[in-house]
Amino acid sequence: MYLNQIPLHYPEAPPTLESRSDRAHAIALDVASIRMQGAEPVPQFFRIAERYVSGELSMDQFTAAIDGLRSRQAAAAGT
């Protein structure tokens, strides 16, 4: 799991991310950025991301779920 916030890299204002393809593209960019930093998202991240991409979660819900995952990972690591 990566410890920093999920970065959404857009040169201007973020798109509305209304379509599944927009949400999938945003996640793909984020995963690529994380991997370029030498980290690999945990499998739970991908399960949460799939719920976001499918439209089951809003961006706020997605962010809250990732924050919760990050907190559980940190607690399990004892930090």
N, C-alpha and C positions, 0 to 999 in steps of 0.2 A: 504494500500500500504506500502511496506517496503521501507525504505529510502536508504539503502546501495546498492551497485552495485549488479547485478545479479551474484552470484558466480557459477562458473562451477568447480566442484570438481573432479579433476582427479589426481591420484597419479603420473602420468608421463605427457608427452605431451598430449594435448587434441586430441581426435580422429578427423578424418576429418568430421564426422557428415554428411556423404553423404546420408545415407539412412533415411527414415522416422522413422524407429524404433530407430536408433541412436539419432536422434533429439528428439523424444518423451522421450527416456530414460534420456537424458540430462535435459529436462524440468522437468521430474518427480523427479530427484535428487535435482534440484534447489527448487522445491516446497516443498519437504520433509525437506530440510535444513531450508527454511524460516519458515515452521510450527514448526520445533524443536526450533526455536528462539522465538516462541510464537506469531508469526504474521500470517496473512492470506492474500494472494495476492487478489487484487480487481478483480472483474469480467472482467474488461477491459484487465487485464494482460492475462487472459486465452484466450480471443479472439485474442490478438496479438500472443500469444504462438501457438495457433492452426494454424495461418497463417504461422508461422515459421516451425512448424512440417510438414505441408502439402507441404512445399517447395516454397510457394509463396514469402516468405521473406528470404533473406540471413541472416547470423549471424550479419553482420554489420547493415543491415536494422532492424533486430529484436532489437538489442541493441539501435539503434537510436529511434525506436518507444517506447521502454521502458523508455529511458531517457526523451523523450517528455511527456510521461504519468506521469512520476515522477515530471517533471517541472510543468505540469498543476495541479497535486494534491497539490504540495507545494504552488502554486499561489492561488489556491482555499482556502487553509488553512490559507493564509496570512503570510507565512513564507518565 
